[in-house]
Structures are given as structure tokens and as C-alpha cells.
Amino acid sequence: MKKRITALMLAIFMALAMIMVVQQPVSAATTKVATTAVYLRNKPTTIGSYAKTVVPEGGVVTVYSTSNGWSKVTYKKGSKTYDGYICAKYLKNQPSTTPKEVRTIAEDLYMRSSKSTASSTNIIYVLKKGAKVTILGYEADYWAKATYSYKSGSKTVTKTGYIRTGHFTDDKSRMSNYYETTRTALNLRSTTSTASSTNIIDVIPKGKTVKVLSYAGSNWYKVNYKGKVGFVKGGYFE
């Protein structure tokens, strides 16, 4: 009799457990927007973790869960998708309309009417360092279509054209120790100059990961590649 009662209780317990599992709510993935440039880390902590990449201000991430102040996310950057963790306080709910990506120009940059640097005839405006542009879309061969608005007297003038990527700050001037992947072969140099080939330390192949140590100004980055420290030009990361 005791065996039957035990078996019956066990069956009831298992049935209740199955019901609880079935009824347990599943968190749906949501999209959120970065309120500032922020690291996407490999672990939900700043201790003993490293930054896989930097999500720029306005960058859209997919959030799968949040615990202890950290959100587990994925972020698509170019052709590559990163998964990891972002401090939840730097994320906000995505507006009902798709947010426009606003990026800051790191140095004076030409806005052009066409995707070519072969001539100066297609230059429609000179964007000054610190100018904020709205990205309409990314194009092949490191171009982005963007708009820029400014005041001219009492009127607001908006320019729309093409700019070269790799000239955005993304607040990298005050960020360091994150990782990037090269999207083309890239010269690693001992100085921030392309005037000569004598300063080339190594050639970093396409698809290799480098550790960005700091922003060196004028679109140069100080990096570490397999223990070799040098400088590379921006605009060649995924």
C-alpha cells in the first residue's frame, strides 16, 4: 500500500512540475538603444572581462535577458554579429519608430554628391570636427549616406550626401582596450604616417582580430596585434 501511495505521490509531483515548466514565462527578445558609446563585453562584469567591440551611441542591440545590472545582447556591426553583455543602465527602450543613427565626425571630412574621391567637383560640404551626422545607410567600399543640418541665419539647411566611414569618433578617443576585426589587409606602422613604407612593422591580414589600445588622433589607432604594438588607419575594421 505504501508503495502505491509513494508511486501516486511521485506521479502527482512530476505532473505538477511539468505544468510549472510549461507555464513558466519565456522572456521575449527586445530591441534597445545605447544611450552612449558603451563596451560590449564577453562577461557580465568589468573585472576580468574584455570588450569585444564598442556599441556607438544610438546603436541598436537585441536584448535576451537582464540580470544583476547586465543585459545579454547581440549587436550587428557591418557583416559581423557580436554577442556578449552590456551594462543595462546604458540601454533604453527603442522608440516606436526606427531610431536614426547619429555619429560624430572625428576630423574635418568632405561630404560628396557621389561615392568617389577621384575629383573635388563632387564635394558639396566640408563637415567640421565634432559635427553630428545622421546615417541613412551604409554602402559598399566604406561609404555611408548621411544628412547634416545646420543653421544659416533663421533657416535650417540640410545637406545629404556620401561620406567615407572610419572618420567617426564613437567616443573612441576616450575608450581603450577593446577588440576589432580587420575587413581588409592592413599595414601596422611604428608611426602615424603613410608617407613611407619604412615604418611598416607588419601586415595584418583580413579577418584578424586586433586589440585597440587607444585612439591616436587624425583617424589613427594604436593597436596590439600578436604582441606587436603600432598604429593603423581607421576605416578598415568591420
DRENKOLLUM-787947 format. One record per residue (C-alpha): residue number from 1; residue in one letter; chain; x, y, z. Coordinates in nm, 2 decimals. Example, Ala and Ser with C-alpha at 12.3 -4.5 7.8 and 13.67 -1.06 7.14 Angstrom:
[node 1,A,A,[1.23,-0.45,0.78]]
[node 2,S,A,[1.37,-0.11,0.71]]
***
This chain:
[node 1,M,A,[0.00,0.00,0.00]]
[node 2,K,A,[0.28,0.24,0.09]]
[node 3,K,A,[0.45,0.17,-0.24]]
[node 4,R,A,[0.13,0.26,-0.43]]
[node 5,I,A,[0.09,0.58,-0.23]]
[node 6,T,A,[0.45,0.67,-0.29]]
[node 7,A,A,[0.42,0.60,-0.66]]
[node 8,L,A,[0.10,0.81,-0.68]]
[node 9,M,A,[0.26,1.10,-0.50]]
[node 10,L,A,[0.56,1.08,-0.72]]
[node 11,A,A,[0.34,1.08,-1.03]]
[node 12,I,A,[0.15,1.39,-0.90]]
[node 13,F,A,[0.47,1.57,-0.82]]
[node 14,M,A,[0.61,1.51,-1.17]]
[node 15,A,A,[0.28,1.62,-1.33]]
[node 16,L,A,[0.29,1.94,-1.13]]
[node 17,A,A,[0.65,2.00,-1.22]]
[node 18,M,A,[0.57,1.96,-1.59]]
[node 19,I,A,[0.28,2.21,-1.56]]
[node 20,M,A,[0.51,2.46,-1.39]]
[node 21,V,A,[0.76,2.42,-1.67]]
[node 22,V,A,[0.50,2.47,-1.93]]
[node 23,Q,A,[0.35,2.77,-1.76]]
[node 24,Q,A,[0.69,2.93,-1.69]]
[node 25,P,A,[0.70,3.26,-1.89]]
[node 26,V,A,[0.97,3.28,-2.16]]
[node 27,S,A,[1.13,3.62,-2.19]]
[node 28,A,A,[1.10,3.75,-2.55]]
[node 29,A,A,[1.39,3.92,-2.71]]
[node 30,T,A,[1.36,4.30,-2.72]]
[node 31,T,A,[1.55,4.57,-2.90]]
[node 32,K,A,[1.71,4.86,-2.71]]
[node 33,V,A,[1.93,5.16,-2.80]]
[node 34,A,A,[2.26,5.26,-2.64]]
[node 35,T,A,[2.24,5.59,-2.47]]
[node 36,T,A,[2.62,5.65,-2.51]]
[node 37,A,A,[2.91,5.47,-2.66]]
[node 38,V,A,[2.95,5.15,-2.45]]
[node 39,Y,A,[3.16,4.84,-2.44]]
[node 40,L,A,[3.01,4.50,-2.53]]
[node 41,R,A,[3.19,4.26,-2.30]]
[node 42,N,A,[3.25,3.88,-2.31]]
[node 43,K,A,[3.13,3.85,-1.94]]
[node 44,P,A,[2.87,4.04,-1.73]]
[node 45,T,A,[3.14,4.22,-1.53]]
[node 46,T,A,[3.41,4.48,-1.56]]
[node 47,I,A,[3.65,4.26,-1.36]]
[node 48,G,A,[3.84,4.00,-1.57]]
[node 49,S,A,[3.64,4.07,-1.88]]
[node 50,Y,A,[3.74,4.23,-2.21]]
[node 51,A,A,[3.55,4.44,-2.46]]
[node 52,K,A,[3.46,4.26,-2.78]]
[node 53,T,A,[3.36,4.58,-2.95]]
[node 54,V,A,[3.21,4.93,-2.89]]
[node 55,V,A,[2.84,4.99,-2.95]]
[node 56,P,A,[2.81,5.36,-3.05]]
[node 57,E,A,[2.56,5.60,-2.91]]
[node 58,G,A,[2.23,5.52,-3.08]]
[node 59,G,A,[2.34,5.17,-3.17]]
[node 60,V,A,[2.06,4.91,-3.16]]
[node 61,V,A,[2.11,4.59,-2.98]]
[node 62,T,A,[1.89,4.28,-2.92]]
[node 63,V,A,[1.84,4.21,-2.55]]
[node 64,Y,A,[1.77,3.85,-2.44]]
[node 65,S,A,[1.78,3.88,-2.07]]
[node 66,T,A,[1.89,4.12,-1.79]]
[node 67,S,A,[2.03,4.02,-1.45]]
[node 68,N,A,[2.23,4.19,-1.18]]
[node 69,G,A,[2.25,4.51,-1.39]]
[node 70,W,A,[2.38,4.34,-1.70]]
[node 71,S,A,[2.20,4.27,-2.03]]
[node 72,K,A,[2.28,3.97,-2.25]]
[node 73,V,A,[2.27,4.11,-2.61]]
[node 74,T,A,[2.37,4.07,-2.97]]
[node 75,Y,A,[2.49,4.36,-3.18]]
[node 76,K,A,[2.53,4.36,-3.56]]
[node 77,K,A,[2.82,4.57,-3.69]]
[node 78,G,A,[2.87,4.56,-4.06]]
[node 79,S,A,[2.88,4.19,-4.17]]
[node 80,K,A,[2.96,4.07,-3.82]]
[node 81,T,A,[2.73,3.99,-3.52]]
[node 82,Y,A,[2.87,4.02,-3.17]]
[node 83,D,A,[2.72,3.85,-2.86]]
[node 84,G,A,[2.80,3.95,-2.51]]
[node 85,Y,A,[2.70,4.17,-2.22]]
[node 86,I,A,[2.63,4.54,-2.18]]
[node 87,C,A,[2.57,4.73,-1.86]]
[node 88,A,A,[2.19,4.77,-1.86]]
[node 89,K,A,[2.20,5.13,-1.74]]
[node 90,Y,A,[2.34,5.24,-2.07]]
[node 91,L,A,[2.04,5.09,-2.27]]
[node 92,K,A,[1.70,5.24,-2.32]]
[node 93,N,A,[1.38,5.11,-2.49]]
[node 94,Q,A,[1.37,5.15,-2.87]]
[node 95,P,A,[1.12,5.42,-2.98]]
[node 96,S,A,[0.82,5.30,-3.18]]
[node 97,T,A,[0.99,5.44,-3.49]]
[node 98,T,A,[1.33,5.31,-3.60]]
[node 99,P,A,[1.59,5.54,-3.44]]
[node 100,K,A,[1.83,5.72,-3.68]]
[node 101,E,A,[2.19,5.65,-3.61]]
[node 102,V,A,[2.37,5.97,-3.52]]
[node 103,R,A,[2.75,5.97,-3.54]]
[node 104,T,A,[3.02,6.23,-3.46]]
[node 105,I,A,[3.29,6.33,-3.71]]
[node 106,A,A,[3.64,6.28,-3.57]]
[node 107,E,A,[3.81,6.53,-3.81]]
[node 108,D,A,[3.72,6.76,-4.10]]
[node 109,L,A,[3.56,6.55,-4.37]]
[node 110,Y,A,[3.42,6.61,-4.72]]
[node 111,M,A,[3.05,6.53,-4.79]]
[node 112,R,A,[3.02,6.44,-5.16]]
[node 113,S,A,[2.74,6.40,-5.41]]
[node 114,S,A,[2.87,6.07,-5.53]]
[node 115,K,A,[3.08,5.78,-5.39]]
[node 116,S,A,[3.41,5.89,-5.53]]
[node 117,T,A,[3.73,6.07,-5.42]]
[node 118,A,A,[3.87,6.09,-5.77]]
[node 119,S,A,[3.77,6.46,-5.81]]
[node 120,S,A,[3.68,6.76,-5.59]]
[node 121,T,A,[3.39,6.85,-5.81]]
[node 122,N,A,[3.15,6.63,-5.62]]
[node 123,I,A,[3.23,6.80,-5.28]]
[node 124,I,A,[2.91,6.96,-5.15]]
[node 125,Y,A,[3.01,7.04,-4.80]]
[node 126,V,A,[3.30,7.03,-4.55]]
[node 127,L,A,[3.20,6.87,-4.22]]
[node 128,K,A,[3.40,7.01,-3.93]]
[node 129,K,A,[3.54,6.80,-3.65]]
[node 130,G,A,[3.26,6.74,-3.39]]
[node 131,A,A,[2.98,6.77,-3.65]]
[node 132,K,A,[2.70,6.52,-3.58]]
[node 133,V,A,[2.56,6.35,-3.89]]
[node 134,T,A,[2.26,6.12,-3.93]]
[node 135,I,A,[2.34,5.79,-4.11]]
[node 136,L,A,[2.08,5.69,-4.37]]
[node 137,G,A,[2.26,5.37,-4.47]]
[node 138,Y,A,[2.60,5.21,-4.52]]
[node 139,E,A,[2.72,5.14,-4.87]]
[node 140,A,A,[2.99,4.92,-5.02]]
[node 141,D,A,[3.36,5.03,-5.03]]
[node 142,Y,A,[3.35,5.21,-4.69]]
[node 143,W,A,[3.09,5.48,-4.78]]
[node 144,A,A,[2.79,5.59,-4.58]]
[node 145,K,A,[2.49,5.80,-4.70]]
[node 146,A,A,[2.42,6.07,-4.44]]
[node 147,T,A,[2.25,6.40,-4.37]]
[node 148,Y,A,[2.38,6.71,-4.18]]
[node 149,S,A,[2.17,7.00,-4.07]]
[node 150,Y,A,[2.30,7.35,-3.97]]
[node 151,K,A,[2.16,7.70,-3.91]]
[node 152,S,A,[2.21,7.97,-4.17]]
[node 153,G,A,[2.06,8.28,-4.02]]
[node 154,S,A,[1.70,8.19,-3.92]]
[node 155,K,A,[1.68,7.89,-4.16]]
[node 156,T,A,[1.79,7.53,-4.11]]
[node 157,V,A,[1.98,7.39,-4.41]]
[node 158,T,A,[2.01,7.02,-4.46]]
[node 159,K,A,[2.28,6.86,-4.67]]
[node 160,T,A,[2.25,6.50,-4.79]]
[node 161,G,A,[2.54,6.31,-4.95]]
[node 162,Y,A,[2.81,6.05,-4.91]]
[node 163,I,A,[3.10,6.04,-4.66]]
[node 164,R,A,[3.38,5.79,-4.60]]
[node 165,T,A,[3.34,5.57,-4.30]]
[node 166,G,A,[3.62,5.53,-4.05]]
[node 167,H,A,[3.61,5.90,-3.96]]
[node 168,F,A,[3.37,5.88,-3.67]]
[node 169,T,A,[3.47,5.92,-3.31]]
[node 170,D,A,[3.21,5.68,-3.14]]
[node 171,D,A,[3.38,5.83,-2.83]]
[node 172,K,A,[3.68,5.60,-2.90]]
[node 173,S,A,[3.91,5.89,-2.82]]
[node 174,R,A,[3.83,5.82,-2.45]]
[node 175,M,A,[3.78,5.44,-2.48]]
[node 176,S,A,[4.05,5.17,-2.49]]
[node 177,N,A,[4.12,4.80,-2.47]]
[node 178,Y,A,[3.85,4.67,-2.70]]
[node 179,Y,A,[3.88,4.44,-3.00]]
[node 180,E,A,[3.82,4.49,-3.37]]
[node 181,T,A,[3.83,4.27,-3.67]]
[node 182,T,A,[4.01,4.38,-3.99]]
[node 183,R,A,[3.79,4.38,-4.31]]
[node 184,T,A,[4.10,4.41,-4.54]]
[node 185,A,A,[4.47,4.36,-4.51]]
[node 186,L,A,[4.61,4.65,-4.31]]
[node 187,N,A,[4.96,4.79,-4.25]]
[node 188,L,A,[5.08,4.80,-3.89]]
[node 189,R,A,[5.31,5.10,-3.86]]
[node 190,S,A,[5.55,5.23,-3.60]]
[node 191,T,A,[5.43,5.59,-3.66]]
[node 192,T,A,[5.11,5.76,-3.77]]
[node 193,S,A,[5.22,5.83,-4.12]]
[node 194,T,A,[5.17,5.67,-4.46]]
[node 195,A,A,[5.44,5.89,-4.63]]
[node 196,S,A,[5.69,5.60,-4.64]]
[node 197,S,A,[5.69,5.22,-4.62]]
[node 198,T,A,[5.99,5.22,-4.38]]
[node 199,N,A,[5.76,5.24,-4.08]]
[node 200,I,A,[5.56,4.93,-4.16]]
[node 201,I,A,[5.61,4.68,-3.88]]
[node 202,D,A,[5.38,4.41,-4.01]]
[node 203,V,A,[5.08,4.35,-4.25]]
[node 204,I,A,[4.77,4.24,-4.06]]
[node 205,P,A,[4.57,4.00,-4.28]]
[node 206,K,A,[4.20,4.04,-4.35]]
[node 207,G,A,[3.97,3.89,-4.08]]
[node 208,K,A,[4.22,3.91,-3.80]]
[node 209,T,A,[4.15,4.05,-3.45]]
[node 210,V,A,[4.35,4.33,-3.30]]
[node 211,K,A,[4.33,4.49,-2.96]]
[node 212,V,A,[4.27,4.87,-2.98]]
[node 213,L,A,[4.47,5.03,-2.71]]
[node 214,S,A,[4.37,5.39,-2.78]]
[node 215,Y,A,[4.26,5.65,-3.03]]
[node 216,A,A,[4.58,5.83,-3.15]]
[node 217,G,A,[4.40,6.12,-3.34]]
[node 218,S,A,[4.36,6.20,-3.71]]
[node 219,N,A,[4.19,5.87,-3.77]]
[node 220,W,A,[4.48,5.66,-3.64]]
[node 221,Y,A,[4.45,5.39,-3.37]]
[node 222,K,A,[4.72,5.24,-3.15]]
[node 223,V,A,[4.67,4.86,-3.15]]
[node 224,N,A,[4.83,4.54,-3.04]]
[node 225,Y,A,[4.85,4.26,-3.29]]
[node 226,K,A,[5.01,3.93,-3.17]]
[node 227,G,A,[5.22,4.12,-2.93]]
[node 228,K,A,[5.33,4.39,-3.18]]
[node 229,V,A,[5.22,4.74,-3.09]]
[node 230,G,A,[5.18,5.00,-3.36]]
[node 231,F,A,[4.94,5.22,-3.54]]
[node 232,V,A,[4.67,5.16,-3.81]]
[node 233,K,A,[4.44,5.38,-4.01]]
[node 234,G,A,[4.08,5.38,-3.91]]
[node 235,G,A,[3.80,5.28,-4.15]]
[node 236,Y,A,[3.93,4.92,-4.21]]
[node 237,F,A,[3.76,4.75,-3.92]]
[node 238,E,A,[3.43,4.55,-3.96]]
***
